[in-house]
Amino acid sequence: MEAVTLASEIYKTAHLRGTFKLRSGKVSNDYFDKYLFESNPFLLNEIAAHLSKLIPVGTEVLAGLEMGGIPIATALSMKTGIPVVFVRKKAKEYGTCKLAEGTDIQGKQVCIIEDVVTTGGQILLSAQDLKNYGAIVNHVLCVIEREQQGRDNLEQSGLTFYSLFKMDELIAASHENE
């Protein structure tokens, strides 16, 4: 599938209109219900095919952030053969007490995978947590870059940020295919 067609399909599938409070506290009239495109096996496969081309060379582990990054990271792992870990917002307080469930991350080049980035706040927290557990974290990859602020925050902290689509590209693609 061509990138512009994929962008249009994501937009048609997940774009909602109304009044929505975002995690950042901001209010928006537009919302992308990421779970609508993440739960669609055809779209998820196409997203993984396109995102796989953006994975930095040398990546040893894909780190899907709870909860939206997990299906994306899993699909990417299946597409590329790169092992995946599922990163909790907080290490569990029982059993293994792990922050990152799955393969070992110590000393490994880890690329964080997220679905939608607005401010990048949770990514920054998770990146530091992963580093505290011994991971080498320099890269973040997402499906939708909602606002420039997220890119700015991530890059100012030293992370290299890649996005499959910016919000403007999704909107433009949806209008092209009307």
N, C-alpha and C positions, 0 to 999 in steps of 0.2 A: 504494500500500500504506500502511495506517495505521502510525504510528510504533511502536505496541505490537506489531503483527504483525512488522514489520521487526526489532525487538529480539529477539523470540522466535526468528525464523529465523536471525539471526546467532548467537544462543546455541546453538541446536540444531546448527548447522553447525560451529561452531568451538570449542565448549566441550569440554575434555578433563579427565578426572580422573586423578590420580596424584601423583607427587612431581616437581616441576619447579623448577629453579633459574632465577630471573629475571635479566635483565641487571643489575638493581640489586644482585644478590647475595643477595636474599631468596629464601626457599624457599616455595613455594605448593603447595597440593593441587589448585588449579584453574588451568587455563591456557587461554588463548584462542589457538588456532593461527590467527592472523590470515590466513595465506595460504589457509586453507580458505574464508573468506568473500571475500577479495580475488580469488581465482581463479574465483569463481562469477560469471559475467557478469550473471545476473539480480539477485543480491544487490548486486553492485558498482554496477549501474545505479540500483537503489533507494537505496542509500547516497548516491550522487552527487545524486540528486534531492532528498533530505532535507538533505544538507550544503550544497547550493548556496544554500539559503535563509539560511544562517548566514554566508556570506562577507561580510565587512565592505564597506560602500560605499566606493568609491575604490580597491579592490584592483586593481592593474595586472598582477601576476604571482603565480601560485601556485607555491610551492616545495615539491615533494615530497621528503621526506628519505629517503635510502638506508636501507633498501630498501623497507620497508613503506609509506612515504608516497607512493612513486612511482605505484603503480596507482590510489590514491585521487585524487591530484592530476591524473593523466591523465584519469580519468573525469570529474572536476570540470571540467577544461579543455574536454573534449568537450561537456559539458552547458551550460557558460556562455559559451564562446568566449574566456575569459581565458587568455592564454598561460601556459605552464608551464615551470619549470626543474627539473632533477633534481639534487639537492644531495648531493654526496659527503661522506663523513665526513672526508675529507682530499683536498685538491686533488691531481689526478694529477701525477706527476712527469715526464711526457713529453708530446709533442705540444703541445696548447694550454695545458696545465698548469691547467686550469679546475677550480674548486670546484663551480660551478653550470653544468651543461650545458643549453644551450637558449638562450632569448631573453636579451637584455641586462637586467641588474638594476640597473645604476647609476642612482641617483636615482629609482628606481621604488618604489611602495608594494607590498611583498611580504608575502603571507600564507603562513606556514609550514603545511604540511599533514602530518599524521602519522596513523598508524592507531591505535595504543594508547599511552597515556601513563601511566607509573607514577610516576617521579620527575621527569621532564622534563629530565634531565641532558643527553642528546644534543641536545635542542631548544635548550637554553641555549648549548651550544657552537656549534651550527650557526647560531643567530641572530647570535651575535657574528661568526662567520666571514662571514656574508652582509653584515653591517654594514661589516666591514672591506673588502669588495669594492664598497661604495657603495650597497647596498640600504637602504631605509627599512623597518625591520621592527618592527611594533607588535602584530601579531596572530598567533595560533596557533589552528588548527582541527584537531580530531581526531574519530575515530569513537568510540573507547571511552576514557573516563576511568577508569582502573583504581583509582587512589588519590588522596585529597585532597592528599597531599604534592606531587604533580605540579602541581596547580593552584596551590598555595601558592608553590612555587618559581618558577613562571613569572610569577605576578602580583607577587611580591616583586621580581622583576627588571625590572618595568615592562611586561611583555607582557600583552595582553588575551587571555584563553583562552576558547575556545568548544569544547564537546564535544557530539556528537550524543547519546551515551548515557553515563550513569554505570554502573558495574558493578552497583550495586543495581537499576537499572532493567532491565538485561538479565536478571538473576536473577528479578525479580518478573514480568517479561513471560513468561519461560519457564514459570513456575508457573501463570500465568493461562491458558496455552494447553495445559495438560496434560490 
